[in-house]
Amino acid sequence: MNYIVQFFGFSFFLFTFAIGQAQDSKAYEKEDVPLSHHLEARNAIDAWKEVEKASARFPRLTGETAGSWDPADPRTAHVQSQLVAVADRAEEFYTTYPRDVHALNAQERELDALLQALDETYATNQSGRIYARATALFKDRRVDNAKRHGMCNLIFMLALTKRGLLPTTNDIPRELQNDIHVLETAFPGAPDIGYFSVLAEDSKFEKQRPLLRELAAPLPIVGYRLLFEATLKQKEMIGKPWEFRFNAVDGRDVDAAKLKGNVIAVVFWGLTYPISTTNVMRLDNLQSKFHSQGLQAIGANVDRDSEPMKAFLRTNKIEWPQYWDGKELGNRVFENTAVTRAGTILLIDRRGLIRKYDGDEDLEAEAEALLKEQ
């Protein structure tokens, strides 16, 4: 089964599915005059008109233009900045006029613009803000229950992908515990309570894992179900041996069994997912620093064409082994490990046991700790 589900695009689908605010279908056009991040009006009526005008300025890419901007396109950074400016204006409105009739709508406009920036322009630096706003709206009793449940879905998706999208300062388990209490009140008996509990690492739900697997099966949104199943599988694989053997793109035979005694760090990446290359470079720096102490870096690439990957490796002088089979998201290493995110760094200890799926959160400290183990 293919467990990796790209978050970008899916997060916005969940949000618009619940709120029903998809915008007109037309492509962006680069504006001659950049949008200010601050409101100019000095009264609520005119300020709200500014928010509405700004929100309409950048409709979503749909139809033939659907998808994400090319990171190399010079317009991408411009559009990202402008979408964040839309969000900033909406935030300024509801903080300046908290009692205005449009204050709640402004919060939704802020979230909508940030999700669009994340989805279409790789604005992962806004993920913490997205999580905070979605959580606030989810807990707000003024919000329609259907919308609140949509926020619940979004929070769940963000939590599932937290290792790549949310700042490490977020205490996800603790925050999800708080969300569970809201869920139990607003949606008693909802399966979401069980899903949140697994992510919150709530021990009282550990015995219910078989039941939770059954609950996951009928979920109508395939990505939601697959990510949940993958999360459960990851939990089960912690402490289990990583058994894998392959021929690297440079012809080397790589056998996990023969690498026992080393700490292995596997980065899952692809040029198709530009943000994942950051962790490739981080791991390369760590490989240079700790290879003599027993650290072995390995790459698992999900690009369709191997030539751009090889060019990237040559340009950056990366010499550690890379797995590639051209199957993209059906990559055998991804499926073997139930990884759900390009950019993941899997850590395996000297005994050959999987120890951590989110090793990239504090990569150097995690690697050093494993290297000290005997």
Helices and strands as residue ranges (DSSP letters): H 10-19, H 44-57, G 63-65, H 74-96, H 103-121, G 124-126, H 127-139, H 145-160, H 162-165, H 172-186, H 192-199, G 203-208, H 209-216, H 222-237, E 245-247, E 253-255, G 256-259, E 263-269, G 274-276, H 277-290, G 291-293, E 295-301, H 306-315, E 322-323, G 328-330, H 332-337, E 345-348, E 354-356, H 363-372
